[in-house]
């Protein structure tokens, strides 16, 4: 800011809430959590508003705060222990590492165009993604929805690359099974 006048936080809330919520909802697939993180974003901005120098636009400043809130959310979820009592891999492979016949991947054909353009498929996909353990969801979301590099994801989530690839493999298997059951076999 060039003068000593503080930015108008109420105006920021009015101008940017919708954009911030849309972004958070896209990244989190959870309405209530998205609302909470947008609210947390404005709370954080209010606490540090006197330090806002205007070197970036208010929107850029707020999105930066929101993205850190989203990363922190996933980071917290990753460090919760996963129940490995029933390993995912044993549902797909026998003791010799071969596919069970009823779990073997099949050809998926869709004659009606791109599945990602289908709202019903998007809902099934989001439900399947939400059904993953938190750390698997964070890895998949960061890689494919946030387009982050492996090294960056590992650093943000505090995991090794070996652990990351193991989680990605298991997450993909579980997503495939869920989508197969809830979309292709319906």
Phi and psi restraints in degrees (value plus and minus 20) as a CYANA .aco file:
   2 UNK   PHI    -105.3   -65.3
   2 UNK   PSI     -42.5    -2.5
   3 UNK   PHI    -139.1   -99.1
   3 UNK   PSI    -196.0  -156.0
   4 UNK   PHI    -106.0   -66.0
   4 UNK   PSI     -18.6    21.4
   5 UNK   PHI     -93.9   -53.9
   5 UNK   PSI     110.5   150.5
   6 UNK   PHI     -94.9   -54.9
   6 UNK   PSI     128.9   168.9
   7 UNK   PHI     -82.1   -42.1
   7 UNK   PSI     135.0   175.0
   8 UNK   PHI    -107.2   -67.2
   8 UNK   PSI      75.5   115.5
   9 UNK   PHI     -80.7   -40.7
   9 UNK   PSI     -57.2   -17.2
  10 UNK   PHI     -80.7   -40.7
  10 UNK   PSI     -57.8   -17.8
  11 UNK   PHI     -88.3   -48.3
  11 UNK   PSI     -58.2   -18.2
  12 UNK   PHI     -81.3   -41.3
  12 UNK   PSI     -65.0   -25.0
  13 UNK   PHI     -79.3   -39.3
  13 UNK   PSI     -65.8   -25.8
  14 UNK   PHI     -84.8   -44.8
  14 UNK   PSI     -60.9   -20.9
  15 UNK   PHI     -98.6   -58.6
  15 UNK   PSI     -52.4   -12.4
  16 UNK   PHI    -139.2   -99.2
  16 UNK   PSI     -26.1    13.9
  17 UNK   PHI     -76.7   -36.7
  17 UNK   PSI     -66.7   -26.7
  18 UNK   PHI     -81.9   -41.9
  18 UNK   PSI     -66.2   -26.2
  19 UNK   PHI     -84.3   -44.3
  19 UNK   PSI     -62.4   -22.4
  20 UNK   PHI     -84.4   -44.4
  20 UNK   PSI     -62.8   -22.8
  21 UNK   PHI     -83.5   -43.5
  21 UNK   PSI     -64.3   -24.3
  22 UNK   PHI     -78.2   -38.2
  22 UNK   PSI     -64.7   -24.7
  23 UNK   PHI     -84.5   -44.5
  23 UNK   PSI     -67.8   -27.8
  24 UNK   PHI     -82.6   -42.6
  24 UNK   PSI     -61.3   -21.3
  25 UNK   PHI     -82.9   -42.9
  25 UNK   PSI     -60.2   -20.2
  26 UNK   PHI     -84.3   -44.3
  26 UNK   PSI     -62.0   -22.0
  27 UNK   PHI     -98.5   -58.5
  27 UNK   PSI     -44.8    -4.8
  28 UNK   PHI    -130.9   -90.9
  28 UNK   PSI     -41.5    -1.5
  29 UNK   PHI      35.1    75.1
  29 UNK   PSI      13.9    53.9
  30 UNK   PHI    -167.1  -127.1
  30 UNK   PSI      89.6   129.6
  31 UNK   PHI     -76.4   -36.4
  31 UNK   PSI     -72.1   -32.1
  32 UNK   PHI     -85.0   -45.0
  32 UNK   PSI     -62.2   -22.2
  33 UNK   PHI     -84.4   -44.4
  33 UNK   PSI     -60.1   -20.1
  34 UNK   PHI     -80.5   -40.5
  34 UNK   PSI     -65.0   -25.0
  35 UNK   PHI     -81.0   -41.0
  35 UNK   PSI     -63.5   -23.5
  36 UNK   PHI     -81.6   -41.6
  36 UNK   PSI     -63.2   -23.2
  37 UNK   PHI     -91.6   -51.6
  37 UNK   PSI     -51.5   -11.5
  38 UNK   PHI     -86.1   -46.1
  38 UNK   PSI     -63.1   -23.1
  39 UNK   PHI     -81.7   -41.7
  39 UNK   PSI     -64.6   -24.6
  40 UNK   PHI     -80.7   -40.7
  40 UNK   PSI     -54.7   -14.7
  41 UNK   PHI     -81.9   -41.9
  41 UNK   PSI     -67.2   -27.2
  42 UNK   PHI     -88.0   -48.0
  42 UNK   PSI     -53.8   -13.8
  43 UNK   PHI     -84.2   -44.2
  43 UNK   PSI     -64.8   -24.8
  44 UNK   PHI     -84.1   -44.1
  44 UNK   PSI     -60.7   -20.7
  45 UNK   PHI     -83.5   -43.5
  45 UNK   PSI     -60.2   -20.2
  46 UNK   PHI     -83.9   -43.9
  46 UNK   PSI     -59.5   -19.5
  47 UNK   PHI     -85.0   -45.0
  47 UNK   PSI     -51.0   -11.0
  48 UNK   PHI    -135.6   -95.6
  48 UNK   PSI      -1.8    38.2
  49 UNK   PHI     -82.0   -42.0
  49 UNK   PSI     -50.7   -10.7
  50 UNK   PHI     -88.4   -48.4
  50 UNK   PSI     -40.1    -0.1
  51 UNK   PHI    -112.2   -72.2
  51 UNK   PSI     -24.7    15.3
  52 UNK   PHI     -89.5   -49.5
  52 UNK   PSI      97.9   137.9
  53 UNK   PHI    -117.5   -77.5
  53 UNK   PSI     -26.5    13.5
  54 UNK   PHI      57.9    97.9
  54 UNK   PSI      -3.0    37.0
  55 UNK   PHI     -94.2   -54.2
  55 UNK   PSI     -37.0     3.0
  56 UNK   PHI    -150.2  -110.2
  56 UNK   PSI     149.5   189.5
  57 UNK   PHI     -92.5   -52.5
  57 UNK   PSI     136.3   176.3
  58 UNK   PHI     -76.1   -36.1
  58 UNK   PSI     -58.0   -18.0
  59 UNK   PHI     -83.3   -43.3
  59 UNK   PSI     -64.8   -24.8
  60 UNK   PHI     -81.9   -41.9
  60 UNK   PSI     -63.5   -23.5
  61 UNK   PHI     -79.5   -39.5
  61 UNK   PSI     -67.0   -27.0
  62 UNK   PHI     -88.0   -48.0
  62 UNK   PSI     -60.3   -20.3
  63 UNK   PHI     -84.4   -44.4
  63 UNK   PSI     -55.6   -15.6
  64 UNK   PHI     -82.1   -42.1
  64 UNK   PSI     -64.8   -24.8
  65 UNK   PHI     -82.5   -42.5
  65 UNK   PSI     -66.6   -26.6
  66 UNK   PHI     -80.8   -40.8
  66 UNK   PSI     -64.0   -24.0
  67 UNK   PHI     -81.3   -41.3
  67 UNK   PSI     -57.1   -17.1
  68 UNK   PHI     -87.0   -47.0
  68 UNK   PSI     -56.8   -16.8
  69 UNK   PHI     -83.9   -43.9
  69 UNK   PSI     -60.9   -20.9
  70 UNK   PHI     -84.8   -44.8
  70 UNK   PSI     -65.6   -25.6
  71 UNK   PHI     -80.1   -40.1
  71 UNK   PSI     -65.0   -25.0
  72 UNK   PHI     -80.7   -40.7
  72 UNK   PSI     -59.2   -19.2
  73 UNK   PHI     -79.3   -39.3
  73 UNK   PSI     -70.0   -30.0
  74 UNK   PHI     -86.4   -46.4
  74 UNK   PSI     -57.2   -17.2
  75 UNK   PHI     -80.9   -40.9
  75 UNK   PSI     -63.4   -23.4
  76 UNK   PHI     -83.8   -43.8
  76 UNK   PSI     -61.2   -21.2
  77 UNK   PHI     -85.9   -45.9
  77 UNK   PSI     -55.1   -15.1
  78 UNK   PHI     -85.6   -45.6
  78 UNK   PSI     -53.2   -13.2
  79 UNK   PHI    -104.5   -64.5
  79 UNK   PSI     -17.2    22.8
  80 UNK   PHI    -101.3   -61.3
  80 UNK   PSI     116.9   156.9
  81 UNK   PHI     -85.7   -45.7
  81 UNK   PSI     125.0   165.0
  82 UNK   PHI    -119.1   -79.1
  82 UNK   PSI     116.4   156.4
  83 UNK   PHI     -95.7   -55.7
  83 UNK   PSI      88.9   128.9
  84 UNK   PHI    -121.6   -81.6
  84 UNK   PSI       0.4    40.4
  85 UNK   PHI     -79.3   -39.3
  85 UNK   PSI     -57.0   -17.0
  86 UNK   PHI    -142.0  -102.0
  86 UNK   PSI      65.9   105.9
  87 UNK   PHI     -78.9   -38.9
  87 UNK   PSI     120.3   160.3
  88 UNK   PHI     -82.3   -42.3
  88 UNK   PSI     -61.1   -21.1
  89 UNK   PHI     -80.6   -40.6
  89 UNK   PSI     -55.2   -15.2
  90 UNK   PHI     -88.1   -48.1
  90 UNK   PSI     -36.6     3.4
  91 UNK   PHI     -97.1   -57.1
  91 UNK   PSI     -40.3    -0.3
  92 UNK   PHI    -127.3   -87.3
  92 UNK   PSI     -51.8   -11.8
  93 UNK   PHI    -143.3  -103.3
  93 UNK   PSI     127.2   167.2
  94 UNK   PHI    -103.0   -63.0
  94 UNK   PSI    -196.0  -156.0
  95 UNK   PHI     -81.0   -41.0
  95 UNK   PSI     -45.8    -5.8
  96 UNK   PHI    -107.8   -67.8
  96 UNK   PSI     -17.5    22.5
  97 UNK   PHI      61.2   101.2
  97 UNK   PSI      -5.9    34.1
  98 UNK   PHI    -117.0   -77.0
  98 UNK   PSI     130.1   170.1
  99 UNK   PHI     -83.2   -43.2
  99 UNK   PSI     119.6   159.6
 100 UNK   PHI     -88.8   -48.8
 100 UNK   PSI     120.7   160.7
 101 UNK   PHI     -75.9   -35.9
 101 UNK   PSI     -61.0   -21.0
 102 UNK   PHI     -97.3   -57.3
 102 UNK   PSI     -26.0    14.0
 103 UNK   PHI    -130.9   -90.9
 103 UNK   PSI     -25.0    15.0
 104 UNK   PHI     -80.1   -40.1
 104 UNK   PSI     116.6   156.6
 105 UNK   PHI     -79.7   -39.7
 105 UNK   PSI     118.5   158.5
 106 UNK   PHI    -130.3   -90.3
 106 UNK   PSI     144.9   184.9
 107 UNK   PHI     -91.1   -51.1
 107 UNK   PSI     112.4   152.4
 108 UNK   PHI    -126.7   -86.7
 108 UNK   PSI      97.4   137.4
 109 UNK   PHI    -137.6   -97.6
 109 UNK   PSI     117.5   157.5
 110 UNK   PHI    -154.8  -114.8
 110 UNK   PSI      91.5   131.5
 111 UNK   PHI    -104.5   -64.5
 111 UNK   PSI     -31.2     8.8
 112 UNK   PHI    -112.5   -72.5
 112 UNK   PSI      -3.6    36.4
 113 UNK   PHI      86.5   126.5
 113 UNK   PSI    -180.0  -140.0
 114 UNK   PHI     -98.1   -58.1
 114 UNK   PSI     104.4   144.4
 115 UNK   PHI     -81.4   -41.4
 115 UNK   PSI     -51.4   -11.4
 116 UNK   PHI     -88.0   -48.0
 116 UNK   PSI     -33.8     6.2
 117 UNK   PHI    -110.2   -70.2
 117 UNK   PSI     -24.9    15.1
 118 UNK   PHI    -113.2   -73.2
 118 UNK   PSI      97.7   137.7
 119 UNK   PHI     -80.6   -40.6
 119 UNK   PSI     -58.5   -18.5
 120 UNK   PHI     -86.0   -46.0
 120 UNK   PSI     -61.3   -21.3
 121 UNK   PHI     -84.1   -44.1
 121 UNK   PSI     -61.1   -21.1
 122 UNK   PHI     -77.8   -37.8
 122 UNK   PSI     -60.2   -20.2
 123 UNK   PHI     -85.8   -45.8
 123 UNK   PSI     -63.9   -23.9
 124 UNK   PHI     -81.5   -41.5
 124 UNK   PSI     -65.5   -25.5
 125 UNK   PHI     -79.9   -39.9
 125 UNK   PSI     -67.1   -27.1
 126 UNK   PHI     -83.5   -43.5
 126 UNK   PSI     -59.3   -19.3
 127 UNK   PHI     -83.5   -43.5
 127 UNK   PSI     -61.9   -21.9
 128 UNK   PHI     -85.4   -45.4
 128 UNK   PSI     -61.5   -21.5
 129 UNK   PHI     -82.6   -42.6
 129 UNK   PSI     -62.8   -22.8
 130 UNK   PHI     -85.8   -45.8
 130 UNK   PSI     -44.1    -4.1
 131 UNK   PHI     -99.0   -59.0
 131 UNK   PSI     -29.0    11.0
 132 UNK   PHI     -92.8   -52.8
 132 UNK   PSI     132.7   172.7
 133 UNK   PHI     -76.4   -36.4
 133 UNK   PSI     129.8   169.8
 134 UNK   PHI     -73.5   -33.5
 134 UNK   PSI     -63.7   -23.7
 135 UNK   PHI     -90.9   -50.9
 135 UNK   PSI     -53.0   -13.0
 136 UNK   PHI     -87.9   -47.9
 136 UNK   PSI     -64.1   -24.1
 137 UNK   PHI     -78.7   -38.7
 137 UNK   PSI     -63.8   -23.8
 138 UNK   PHI     -81.8   -41.8
 138 UNK   PSI     -60.9   -20.9
 139 UNK   PHI     -84.9   -44.9
 139 UNK   PSI     -69.4   -29.4
 140 UNK   PHI     -84.1   -44.1
 140 UNK   PSI     -65.8   -25.8
 141 UNK   PHI     -82.0   -42.0
 141 UNK   PSI     -65.4   -25.4
 142 UNK   PHI     -83.5   -43.5
 142 UNK   PSI     -62.7   -22.7
 143 UNK   PHI     -92.2   -52.2
 143 UNK   PSI     -70.7   -30.7
 144 UNK   PHI    -118.0   -78.0
 144 UNK   PSI     -46.8    -6.8
 145 UNK   PHI    -120.1   -80.1
 145 UNK   PSI     -49.7    -9.7
 146 UNK   PHI    -121.8   -81.8
 146 UNK   PSI     -26.6    13.4
 147 UNK   PHI      37.4    77.4
 147 UNK   PSI      23.3    63.3
 148 UNK   PHI    -113.7   -73.7
 148 UNK   PSI     135.5   175.5
 149 UNK   PHI     -99.4   -59.4
 149 UNK   PSI     132.7   172.7
 150 UNK   PHI     -73.9   -33.9
 150 UNK   PSI     -67.7   -27.7
 151 UNK   PHI     -79.6   -39.6
 151 UNK   PSI     -61.0   -21.0
 152 UNK   PHI     -85.8   -45.8
 152 UNK   PSI     -62.4   -22.4
 153 UNK   PHI     -83.2   -43.2
 153 UNK   PSI     -66.9   -26.9
 154 UNK   PHI     -79.9   -39.9
 154 UNK   PSI     -62.2   -22.2
 155 UNK   PHI     -85.4   -45.4
 155 UNK   PSI     -66.3   -26.3
 156 UNK   PHI     -83.8   -43.8
 156 UNK   PSI     -58.2   -18.2
 157 UNK   PHI    -112.7   -72.7
 157 UNK   PSI     -26.8    13.2
 158 UNK   PHI      47.3    87.3
 158 UNK   PSI      21.3    61.3
 159 UNK   PHI    -146.5  -106.5
 159 UNK   PSI     140.9   180.9
 160 UNK   PHI    -100.7   -60.7
 160 UNK   PSI     141.7   181.7
 161 UNK   PHI     -85.6   -45.6
 161 UNK   PSI     -54.3   -14.3
 162 UNK   PHI     -82.1   -42.1
 162 UNK   PSI     -66.4   -26.4
 163 UNK   PHI     -83.0   -43.0
 163 UNK   PSI     -60.8   -20.8
 164 UNK   PHI     -78.4   -38.4
 164 UNK   PSI     -71.1   -31.1
 165 UNK   PHI     -85.8   -45.8
 165 UNK   PSI     -54.1   -14.1
 166 UNK   PHI     -84.5   -44.5
 166 UNK   PSI     -64.6   -24.6
 167 UNK   PHI     -85.2   -45.2
 167 UNK   PSI     -61.0   -21.0
 168 UNK   PHI     -82.4   -42.4
 168 UNK   PSI     -62.9   -22.9
 169 UNK   PHI     -81.2   -41.2
 169 UNK   PSI     -68.6   -28.6
 170 UNK   PHI     -85.9   -45.9
 170 UNK   PSI     -59.3   -19.3
 171 UNK   PHI     -83.6   -43.6
 171 UNK   PSI     -62.3   -22.3
 172 UNK   PHI     -83.8   -43.8
 172 UNK   PSI     -60.6   -20.6
 173 UNK   PHI     -82.0   -42.0
 173 UNK   PSI     -65.4   -25.4
 174 UNK   PHI     -88.7   -48.7
 174 UNK   PSI     -59.4   -19.4
 175 UNK   PHI     -81.5   -41.5
 175 UNK   PSI     -64.2   -24.2
 176 UNK   PHI     -79.8   -39.8
 176 UNK   PSI     -66.0   -26.0
 177 UNK   PHI     -83.7   -43.7
 177 UNK   PSI     -63.6   -23.6
 178 UNK   PHI     -84.4   -44.4
 178 UNK   PSI     -64.9   -24.9
 179 UNK   PHI     -86.0   -46.0
 179 UNK   PSI     -60.4   -20.4
 180 UNK   PHI     -79.9   -39.9
 180 UNK   PSI     -66.5   -26.5
 181 UNK   PHI     -89.7   -49.7
 181 UNK   PSI     -59.2   -19.2
 182 UNK   PHI    -118.2   -78.2
 182 UNK   PSI     -28.7    11.3
 183 UNK   PHI    -143.9  -103.9
 183 UNK   PSI     -75.3   -35.3
 184 UNK   PHI     -99.6   -59.6
 184 UNK   PSI     -45.9    -5.9
 185 UNK   PHI    -118.1   -78.1
 185 UNK   PSI     -18.0    22.0
